[in-house]
Amino acid sequence: MIYQFRSKAGPDVIMLADLTKRIFDILGRPLEPRGILTVEQLPNLITALETAILKDLEERSKSDSEDGVEKPKLADRLGQRAYPFLELMKQAKAKDEPVMWGV
């Protein structure tokens, strides 16, 4: 399934279900076919996602230093994959606009 996130604050962001599910697990929110991230919720959600991205980078840097361990693929990095969605949330917060999907 494909999810399209919209906000008047920035361009639409389209993500596949696997990434969307991973991000919503990080945010502690259920993934529903339709929904809204309100302006009041955005600061906490942005912080939660940024924290998860930093944790992912730390874990990858630790595994890179270990010998004999295959390095994770670049495309699997959370920060790279979640960047467009994170930016949309930041733009929406700055312009006091919600982020919606499934509408």
C-alpha positions as CSV (number, residue, x, y, z in Angstrom):
1,M,0.0,0.0,0.0
2,I,1.1,3.5,-0.7
3,Y,0.5,6.5,1.7
4,Q,0.4,10.1,0.5
5,F,0.9,12.7,3.2
6,R,-0.3,16.2,2.5
7,S,0.0,19.6,4.1
8,K,-0.5,23.1,2.8
9,A,2.9,23.9,4.2
10,G,4.9,21.8,1.7
11,P,5.0,19.3,-1.1
12,D,3.2,15.9,-0.8
13,V,5.3,13.0,0.5
14,I,4.6,9.5,-0.8
15,M,5.8,6.4,1.1
16,L,5.4,2.7,0.9
17,A,3.6,0.8,3.7
18,D,6.8,-0.7,5.2
19,L,8.5,2.7,5.8
20,T,5.2,4.3,6.9
21,K,4.6,1.5,9.4
22,R,8.2,1.8,10.8
23,I,7.8,5.6,11.2
24,F,4.4,5.3,12.9
25,D,5.8,2.7,15.3
26,I,8.5,5.2,16.2
27,L,5.9,7.9,16.7
28,G,3.8,5.6,18.9
29,R,0.7,6.1,16.7
30,P,-1.5,3.5,15.0
31,L,-1.3,3.5,11.2
32,E,-4.8,4.0,9.8
33,P,-5.9,4.4,6.2
34,R,-6.8,8.0,6.9
35,G,-5.6,10.4,9.6
36,I,-4.2,13.8,10.7
37,L,-1.2,15.0,12.6
38,T,-2.3,18.1,14.3
39,V,-0.2,21.2,14.8
40,E,-0.1,20.6,18.5
41,Q,1.2,17.0,18.1
42,L,4.0,17.9,15.6
43,P,6.7,19.1,18.0
44,N,6.7,15.8,20.0
45,L,6.4,13.7,16.8
46,I,9.4,15.6,15.2
47,T,11.5,15.0,18.3
48,A,10.6,11.3,18.5
49,L,11.6,10.8,14.8
50,E,14.8,12.8,15.1
51,T,15.8,10.8,18.2
52,A,15.1,7.5,16.4
53,I,17.3,8.7,13.5
54,L,20.2,9.6,15.8
55,K,19.9,6.2,17.5
56,D,19.9,4.4,14.2
57,L,23.1,6.3,13.2
58,E,24.8,5.4,16.5
59,E,23.9,1.7,16.1
60,R,25.2,1.7,12.5
61,S,28.5,3.4,13.5
62,K,29.0,0.8,16.2
63,S,28.4,-2.0,13.8
64,D,30.7,-0.4,11.2
65,S,33.6,-0.6,13.7
66,E,33.2,-4.3,14.3
67,D,35.2,-6.6,12.1
68,G,33.6,-9.3,10.2
69,V,30.2,-7.7,10.3
70,E,28.5,-6.9,7.0
71,K,27.7,-3.1,6.8
72,P,24.1,-2.2,6.4
73,K,23.0,-1.0,3.0
74,L,22.9,2.8,2.6
75,A,19.3,2.6,1.4
76,D,18.2,1.1,4.7
77,R,19.2,4.1,6.8
78,L,16.2,5.5,8.6
79,G,17.4,9.1,8.3
80,Q,17.6,8.9,4.5
81,R,14.3,7.2,4.1
82,A,12.4,9.3,6.6
83,Y,13.9,12.7,5.6
84,P,11.1,13.8,3.3
85,F,8.4,13.0,5.9
86,L,10.4,14.7,8.7
87,E,10.9,17.8,6.5
88,L,7.1,17.9,5.8
89,M,6.4,17.8,9.5
90,K,8.9,20.6,10.2
91,Q,7.4,22.8,7.4
92,A,3.9,22.1,8.7
93,K,4.9,23.0,12.2
94,A,6.6,26.3,11.0
95,K,3.4,27.3,9.1
96,D,0.9,26.0,11.7
97,E,-0.6,23.5,9.3
98,P,-1.6,19.9,10.0
99,V,-0.3,16.9,8.0
100,M,-3.1,14.6,6.6
101,W,-3.2,11.4,4.7
102,G,-5.9,9.3,3.0
103,V,-8.1,12.2,2.1
